[in-house]
Amino acid sequence: MSNAMRQQFAHLAPFRVYGTSTSGNCHKVRLALDLLHVPYRWHEIDIMKGETRTPEYLAMNPNGKVPLLQIDDHTWLPESNAILCYLADGTELWPGDRLARAQALQWMFFEQYSHEPYVAVARFVRLFLKKPDDPRLPELEKRGYHALGVMEGHLARNDFFVAGKLTIADIALFAYTHCAEEAGFDLGKYPAVRAWIDRCLAQPGVTAMPSP
């Protein structure tokens, strides 16, 4: 990160992040902060114990979900992709070109509507709920494989999703894709996706999410 970008965050840091380390949506925020070398304090939240439903937490985020970024004593920002946009503004993770920014958002909307609801939920059912015979899994897998197929087609022609470099679009999609096999998906069918995962992991600051 450039000196100008460091100064941009200097008066705000350290941020506080309320998140669950094994959540892809929370891992996105960690990755962005680590890539930008922005100091932060991580507050681990156990969603399985109802820690997002306490009065104290709901006062910060009435929607009762993680991740949550605390910017200052009076400002909290929920929703993982909104947090990515906030952190990346003015940095190399957010394209400067108008069309490229829109394309980054295109892939981030794709992640939230066509990818995360299936890959992430299948992972939650298998790893957290421990229900490998859950009747929802066949449909989740069908739709998840469709999303991976869309990604495969794009990545067969591009090293990254937008602007030829790592951006928040990649961070958003990396979070649950790199651990999709934990959800029961066979990434061996998607060589371009696997090569992209390797390219992401080769970036200083990009790490794999810990398994539950």
ZADO-1210 file (C-alpha; in nm, 4 decimals, padded with zeros to 6 digits):
<atoms>
<atom x="00.0000" y="00.0000" z="00.0000" code="MET" pos="1"/>
<atom x="00.1294" y="00.3469" z="-00.0876" code="SER" pos="2"/>
<atom x="00.2102" y="00.6109" z="00.1758" code="ASN" pos="3"/>
<atom x="-00.0956" y="00.8094" z="00.0685" code="ALA" pos="4"/>
<atom x="-00.3164" y="00.5053" z="00.1259" code="MET" pos="5"/>
<atom x="-00.1562" y="00.4404" z="00.4643" code="ARG" pos="6"/>
<atom x="-00.2337" y="00.8002" z="00.5654" code="GLN" pos="7"/>
<atom x="-00.5922" y="00.7467" z="00.4511" code="GLN" pos="8"/>
<atom x="-00.6406" y="00.4774" z="00.7156" code="PHE" pos="9"/>
<atom x="-00.4074" y="00.6148" z="00.9817" code="ALA" pos="10"/>
<atom x="-00.6689" y="00.8193" z="01.1689" code="HIS" pos="11"/>
<atom x="-00.9161" y="00.5300" z="01.1607" code="LEU" pos="12"/>
<atom x="-00.6977" y="00.2399" z="01.2689" code="ALA" pos="13"/>
<atom x="-00.7091" y="00.0066" z="01.4309" code="PRO" pos="14"/>
<atom x="-01.0416" y="-00.1161" z="01.3085" code="PHE" pos="15"/>
<atom x="-01.2295" y="-00.3776" z="01.5069" code="ARG" pos="16"/>
<atom x="-01.3694" y="-00.6761" z="01.3246" code="VAL" pos="17"/>
<atom x="-01.6402" y="-00.8923" z="01.4773" code="TYR" pos="18"/>
<atom x="-01.6293" y="-01.2195" z="01.2908" code="GLY" pos="19"/>
<atom x="-01.6094" y="-01.5959" z="01.2837" code="THR" pos="20"/>
<atom x="-01.2734" y="-01.7213" z="01.1582" code="SER" pos="21"/>
<atom x="-01.4256" y="-02.0189" z="00.9775" code="THR" pos="22"/>
<atom x="-01.6790" y="-01.8041" z="00.7887" code="SER" pos="23"/>
<atom x="-01.5916" y="-01.7148" z="00.4313" code="GLY" pos="24"/>
<atom x="-01.7776" y="-01.3856" z="00.4553" code="ASN" pos="25"/>
<atom x="-01.5620" y="-01.2929" z="00.7528" code="CYS" pos="26"/>
<atom x="-01.2459" y="-01.4243" z="00.5881" code="HIS" pos="27"/>
<atom x="-01.3002" y="-01.1733" z="00.3066" code="LYS" pos="28"/>
<atom x="-01.2586" y="-00.8874" z="00.5516" code="VAL" pos="29"/>
<atom x="-00.9458" y="-01.0390" z="00.7041" code="ARG" pos="30"/>
<atom x="-00.7937" y="-01.0814" z="00.3577" code="LEU" pos="31"/>
<atom x="-00.8612" y="-00.7221" z="00.2551" code="ALA" pos="32"/>
<atom x="-00.7130" y="-00.5844" z="00.5757" code="LEU" pos="33"/>
<atom x="-00.4078" y="-00.8108" z="00.5498" code="ASP" pos="34"/>
<atom x="-00.3508" y="-00.7272" z="00.1826" code="LEU" pos="35"/>
<atom x="-00.3693" y="-00.3563" z="00.2613" code="LEU" pos="36"/>
<atom x="-00.1522" y="-00.3912" z="00.5758" code="HIS" pos="37"/>
<atom x="-00.4175" y="-00.2119" z="00.7795" code="VAL" pos="38"/>
<atom x="-00.4045" y="-00.2804" z="01.1553" code="PRO" pos="39"/>
<atom x="-00.7153" y="-00.4272" z="01.3136" code="TYR" pos="40"/>
<atom x="-00.8378" y="-00.6136" z="01.6178" code="ARG" pos="41"/>
<atom x="-01.0269" y="-00.9353" z="01.5619" code="TRP" pos="42"/>
<atom x="-01.3126" y="-01.0241" z="01.7974" code="HIS" pos="43"/>
<atom x="-01.4097" y="-01.3885" z="01.7512" code="GLU" pos="44"/>
<atom x="-01.7861" y="-01.4432" z="01.7510" code="ILE" pos="45"/>
<atom x="-01.9418" y="-01.7878" z="01.7956" code="ASP" pos="46"/>
<atom x="-02.2604" y="-01.7832" z="01.5921" code="ILE" pos="47"/>
<atom x="-02.3506" y="-02.1342" z="01.7063" code="MET" pos="48"/>
<atom x="-02.3702" y="-02.0058" z="02.0637" code="LYS" pos="49"/>
<atom x="-02.5967" y="-01.7173" z="01.9676" code="GLY" pos="50"/>
<atom x="-02.3351" y="-01.4468" z="02.0219" code="GLU" pos="51"/>
<atom x="-02.4775" y="-01.2388" z="01.7362" code="THR" pos="52"/>
<atom x="-02.8179" y="-01.2322" z="01.9064" code="ARG" pos="53"/>
<atom x="-02.7194" y="-01.0637" z="02.2322" code="THR" pos="54"/>
<atom x="-02.8537" y="-00.7131" z="02.3054" code="PRO" pos="55"/>
<atom x="-02.4987" y="-00.5755" z="02.2931" code="GLU" pos="56"/>
<atom x="-02.4308" y="-00.7182" z="01.9484" code="TYR" pos="57"/>
<atom x="-02.7722" y="-00.6254" z="01.8088" code="LEU" pos="58"/>
<atom x="-02.7087" y="-00.2683" z="01.9176" code="ALA" pos="59"/>
<atom x="-02.4154" y="-00.2658" z="01.6742" code="MET" pos="60"/>
<atom x="-02.5814" y="-00.4686" z="01.3983" code="ASN" pos="61"/>
<atom x="-02.9587" y="-00.5113" z="01.4281" code="PRO" pos="62"/>
<atom x="-02.9447" y="-00.7770" z="01.1555" code="ASN" pos="63"/>
<atom x="-02.7488" y="-00.9992" z="01.3928" code="GLY" pos="64"/>
<atom x="-02.4887" y="-01.1284" z="01.1496" code="LYS" pos="65"/>
<atom x="-02.1129" y="-01.1336" z="01.0984" code="VAL" pos="66"/>
<atom x="-01.8864" y="-00.9848" z="00.9778" code="PRO" pos="67"/>
<atom x="-01.9133" y="-00.6416" z="01.1306" code="LEU" pos="68"/>
<atom x="-01.6515" y="-00.3682" z="01.0954" code="LEU" pos="69"/>
<atom x="-01.6292" y="-00.1116" z="01.3727" code="GLN" pos="70"/>
<atom x="-01.4859" y="00.2058" z="01.2205" code="ILE" pos="71"/>
<atom x="-01.4999" y="00.4270" z="01.5287" code="ASP" pos="72"/>
<atom x="-01.6867" y="00.4494" z="01.8574" code="ASP" pos="73"/>
<atom x="-02.0123" y="00.5356" z="01.6830" code="HIS" pos="74"/>
<atom x="-01.9882" y="00.3740" z="01.3393" code="THR" pos="75"/>
<atom x="-02.0350" y="00.0089" z="01.2455" code="TRP" pos="76"/>
<atom x="-02.0509" y="-00.1347" z="00.8936" code="LEU" pos="77"/>
<atom x="-02.2045" y="-00.4807" z="00.8328" code="PRO" pos="78"/>
<atom x="-02.2224" y="-00.6919" z="00.5139" code="GLU" pos="79"/>
<atom x="-01.8987" y="-00.8401" z="00.3861" code="SER" pos="80"/>
<atom x="-01.8991" y="-00.6946" z="00.0364" code="ASN" pos="81"/>
<atom x="-01.9921" y="-00.3478" z="00.1604" code="ALA" pos="82"/>
<atom x="-01.6945" y="-00.3703" z="00.3964" code="ILE" pos="83"/>
<atom x="-01.4702" y="-00.4737" z="00.1052" code="LEU" pos="84"/>
<atom x="-01.5799" y="-00.1682" z="-00.0949" code="CYS" pos="85"/>
<atom x="-01.5184" y="00.0610" z="00.2019" code="TYR" pos="86"/>
<atom x="-01.1711" y="-00.0758" z="00.2711" code="LEU" pos="87"/>
<atom x="-01.0652" y="-00.0909" z="-00.0935" code="ALA" pos="88"/>
<atom x="-01.1745" y="00.2612" z="-00.1887" code="ASP" pos="89"/>
<atom x="-00.8702" y="00.4490" z="-00.3177" code="GLY" pos="90"/>
<atom x="-00.6465" y="00.1404" z="-00.3108" code="THR" pos="91"/>
<atom x="-00.5119" y="-00.1012" z="-00.5695" code="GLU" pos="92"/>
<atom x="-00.7849" y="-00.3498" z="-00.4764" code="LEU" pos="93"/>
<atom x="-01.0548" y="-00.1263" z="-00.6273" code="TRP" pos="94"/>
<atom x="-01.0146" y="-00.0581" z="-01.0015" code="PRO" pos="95"/>
<atom x="-00.9863" y="00.3052" z="-01.1041" code="GLY" pos="96"/>
<atom x="-01.1673" y="00.2594" z="-01.4352" code="ASP" pos="97"/>
<atom x="-01.5433" y="00.3169" z="-01.4242" code="ARG" pos="98"/>
<atom x="-01.6324" y="00.0043" z="-01.6220" code="LEU" pos="99"/>
<atom x="-01.3861" y="-00.2109" z="-01.4270" code="ALA" pos="100"/>
<atom x="-01.5445" y="-00.0957" z="-01.1000" code="ARG" pos="101"/>
<atom x="-01.8868" y="-00.1915" z="-01.2314" code="ALA" pos="102"/>
<atom x="-01.7514" y="-00.5287" z="-01.3422" code="GLN" pos="103"/>
<atom x="-01.6042" y="-00.5858" z="-00.9973" code="ALA" pos="104"/>
<atom x="-01.9474" y="-00.5180" z="-00.8496" code="LEU" pos="105"/>
<atom x="-02.1009" y="-00.7497" z="-01.1099" code="GLN" pos="106"/>
<atom x="-01.8914" y="-01.0396" z="-00.9795" code="TRP" pos="107"/>
<atom x="-01.9538" y="-00.9436" z="-00.6177" code="MET" pos="108"/>
<atom x="-02.3299" y="-00.9473" z="-00.6775" code="PHE" pos="109"/>
<atom x="-02.2847" y="-01.2818" z="-00.8531" code="PHE" pos="110"/>
<atom x="-02.1014" y="-01.4105" z="-00.5476" code="GLU" pos="111"/>
<atom x="-02.3785" y="-01.3099" z="-00.3093" code="GLN" pos="112"/>
<atom x="-02.6738" y="-01.4212" z="-00.5231" code="TYR" pos="113"/>
<atom x="-02.5493" y="-01.7130" z="-00.7365" code="SER" pos="114"/>
<atom x="-02.2531" y="-01.8591" z="-00.5465" code="HIS" pos="115"/>
<atom x="-02.2525" y="-01.8018" z="-00.1696" code="GLU" pos="116"/>
<atom x="-02.6163" y="-01.9132" z="-00.1107" code="PRO" pos="117"/>
<atom x="-02.5266" y="-02.2576" z="-00.2465" code="TYR" pos="118"/>
<atom x="-02.1562" y="-02.3256" z="-00.1872" code="VAL" pos="119"/>
<atom x="-02.1491" y="-02.1634" z="00.1560" code="ALA" pos="120"/>
<atom x="-02.4786" y="-02.3137" z="00.2692" code="VAL" pos="121"/>
<atom x="-02.3726" y="-02.6620" z="00.1554" code="ALA" pos="122"/>
<atom x="-02.0521" y="-02.6171" z="00.3558" code="ARG" pos="123"/>
<atom x="-02.2500" y="-02.5027" z="00.6605" code="PHE" pos="124"/>
<atom x="-02.4825" y="-02.8016" z="00.6368" code="VAL" pos="125"/>
<atom x="-02.1967" y="-03.0510" z="00.6065" code="ARG" pos="126"/>
<atom x="-01.9438" y="-02.9041" z="00.8496" code="LEU" pos="127"/>
<atom x="-02.1426" y="-02.7130" z="01.1075" code="PHE" pos="128"/>
<atom x="-02.4753" y="-02.8932" z="01.1124" code="LEU" pos="129"/>
<atom x="-02.3070" y="-03.2269" z="01.0275" code="LYS" pos="130"/>
<atom x="-02.5977" y="-03.3420" z="00.8098" code="LYS" pos="131"/>
<atom x="-02.4491" y="-03.5143" z="00.5027" code="PRO" pos="132"/>
<atom x="-02.7934" y="-03.6526" z="00.4168" code="ASP" pos="133"/>
<atom x="-02.9715" y="-03.3171" z="00.4380" code="ASP" pos="134"/>
<atom x="-03.2428" y="-03.3059" z="00.1672" code="PRO" pos="135"/>
<atom x="-03.1319" y="-02.9564" z="00.0629" code="ARG" pos="136"/>
<atom x="-02.7890" y="-03.0713" z="-00.0529" code="LEU" pos="137"/>
<atom x="-02.8742" y="-03.1998" z="-00.4051" code="PRO" pos="138"/>
<atom x="-03.0236" y="-02.8647" z="-00.5082" code="GLU" pos="139"/>
<atom x="-02.7459" y="-02.6703" z="-00.3353" code="LEU" pos="140"/>
<atom x="-02.4868" y="-02.8756" z="-00.5213" code="GLU" pos="141"/>
<atom x="-02.6642" y="-02.8343" z="-00.8558" code="LYS" pos="142"/>
<atom x="-02.6708" y="-02.4575" z="-00.8241" code="ARG" pos="143"/>
<atom x="-02.3215" y="-02.4420" z="-00.6768" code="GLY" pos="144"/>
<atom x="-02.1789" y="-02.6369" z="-00.9699" code="TYR" pos="145"/>
<atom x="-02.3546" y="-02.3988" z="-01.2062" code="HIS" pos="146"/>
<atom x="-02.1803" y="-02.1041" z="-01.0382" code="ALA" pos="147"/>
<atom x="-01.8442" y="-02.2808" z="-01.0594" code="LEU" pos="148"/>
<atom x="-01.9087" y="-02.3411" z="-01.4278" code="GLY" pos="149"/>
<atom x="-01.9681" y="-01.9706" z="-01.4874" code="VAL" pos="150"/>
<atom x="-01.6427" y="-01.8929" z="-01.3062" code="MET" pos="151"/>
<atom x="-01.4558" y="-02.1591" z="-01.5043" code="GLU" pos="152"/>
<atom x="-01.5633" y="-02.0049" z="-01.8337" code="GLY" pos="153"/>
<atom x="-01.4406" y="-01.6611" z="-01.7312" code="HIS" pos="154"/>
<atom x="-01.1158" y="-01.7771" z="-01.5733" code="LEU" pos="155"/>
<atom x="-01.0270" y="-01.9896" z="-01.8755" code="ALA" pos="156"/>
<atom x="-00.9712" y="-01.6554" z="-02.0505" code="ARG" pos="157"/>
<atom x="-00.8604" y="-01.4340" z="-01.7610" code="ASN" pos="158"/>
<atom x="-00.6072" y="-01.4640" z="-01.4791" code="ASP" pos="159"/>
<atom x="-00.8313" y="-01.2664" z="-01.2421" code="PHE" pos="160"/>
<atom x="-01.1926" y="-01.1518" z="-01.2568" code="PHE" pos="161"/>
<atom x="-01.1409" y="-00.7847" z="-01.3362" code="VAL" pos="162"/>
<atom x="-00.8662" y="-00.5605" z="-01.4740" code="ALA" pos="163"/>
<atom x="-00.6094" y="-00.8401" z="-01.4993" code="GLY" pos="164"/>
<atom x="-00.5154" y="-00.8217" z="-01.1327" code="LYS" pos="165"/>
<atom x="-00.6354" y="-00.9174" z="-00.7865" code="LEU" pos="166"/>
<atom x="-00.9289" y="-00.7012" z="-00.6760" code="THR" pos="167"/>
<atom x="-01.2063" y="-00.7231" z="-00.4222" code="ILE" pos="168"/>
<atom x="-01.4021" y="-00.9245" z="-00.6810" code="ALA" pos="169"/>
<atom x="-01.1435" y="-01.1996" z="-00.6434" code="ASP" pos="170"/>
<atom x="-01.1429" y="-01.1694" z="-00.2645" code="ILE" pos="171"/>
<atom x="-01.5213" y="-01.2050" z="-00.2554" code="ALA" pos="172"/>
<atom x="-01.5203" y="-01.5197" z="-00.4710" code="LEU" pos="173"/>
<atom x="-01.2041" y="-01.6713" z="-00.3248" code="PHE" pos="174"/>
<atom x="-01.3515" y="-01.6886" z="00.0249" code="ALA" pos="175"/>
<atom x="-01.5856" y="-01.9819" z="-00.0285" code="TYR" pos="176"/>
<atom x="-01.4454" y="-02.1192" z="-00.3555" code="THR" pos="177"/>
<atom x="-01.1054" y="-02.2202" z="-00.2194" code="HIS" pos="178"/>
<atom x="-01.2765" y="-02.4375" z="00.0442" code="CYS" pos="179"/>
<atom x="-01.5605" y="-02.5610" z="-00.1790" code="ALA" pos="180"/>
<atom x="-01.4403" y="-02.9191" z="-00.1446" code="GLU" pos="181"/>
<atom x="-01.5352" y="-02.8981" z="00.2243" code="GLU" pos="182"/>
<atom x="-01.8883" y="-02.8422" z="00.0967" code="ALA" pos="183"/>
<atom x="-01.8735" y="-03.1537" z="-00.1202" code="GLY" pos="184"/>
<atom x="-01.7823" y="-02.9909" z="-00.4527" code="PHE" pos="185"/>
<atom x="-01.5236" y="-03.1519" z="-00.6799" code="ASP" pos="186"/>
<atom x="-01.2931" y="-02.8729" z="-00.7985" code="LEU" pos="187"/>
<atom x="-01.1021" y="-03.1215" z="-01.0125" code="GLY" pos="188"/>
<atom x="-01.3637" y="-03.0541" z="-01.2786" code="LYS" pos="189"/>
<atom x="-01.2617" y="-02.6880" z="-01.2916" code="TYR" pos="190"/>
<atom x="-00.8905" y="-02.6511" z="-01.3770" code="PRO" pos="191"/>
<atom x="-00.9136" y="-02.2784" z="-01.4472" code="ALA" pos="192"/>
<atom x="-01.0770" y="-02.2190" z="-01.1089" code="VAL" pos="193"/>
<atom x="-00.8075" y="-02.4225" z="-00.9342" code="ARG" pos="194"/>
<atom x="-00.5316" y="-02.2322" z="-01.1156" code="ALA" pos="195"/>
<atom x="-00.6947" y="-01.9042" z="-01.0097" code="TRP" pos="196"/>
<atom x="-00.7075" y="-02.0203" z="-00.6476" code="ILE" pos="197"/>
<atom x="-00.3342" y="-02.0896" z="-00.6679" code="ASP" pos="198"/>
<atom x="-00.2713" y="-01.7434" z="-00.8159" code="ARG" pos="199"/>
<atom x="-00.4673" y="-01.5849" z="-00.5332" code="CYS" pos="200"/>
<atom x="-00.2782" y="-01.7827" z="-00.2678" code="LEU" pos="201"/>
<atom x="00.0485" y="-01.6706" z="-00.4259" code="ALA" pos="202"/>
<atom x="-00.0380" y="-01.3073" z="-00.3445" code="GLN" pos="203"/>
<atom x="00.1314" y="-01.1862" z="-00.0229" code="PRO" pos="204"/>
<atom x="-00.1418" y="-01.1496" z="00.2372" code="GLY" pos="205"/>
<atom x="-00.3805" y="-01.4073" z="00.0911" code="VAL" pos="206"/>
<atom x="-00.4255" y="-01.7061" z="00.3204" code="THR" pos="207"/>
<atom x="-00.6542" y="-02.0058" z="00.3311" code="ALA" pos="208"/>
<atom x="-00.9417" y="-02.0034" z="00.5758" code="MET" pos="209"/>
<atom x="-00.9046" y="-02.2380" z="00.8740" code="PRO" pos="210"/>
<atom x="-01.1295" y="-02.5430" z="00.8709" code="SER" pos="211"/>
<atom x="-01.3893" y="-02.5734" z="01.1467" code="PRO" pos="212"/>
</atoms>
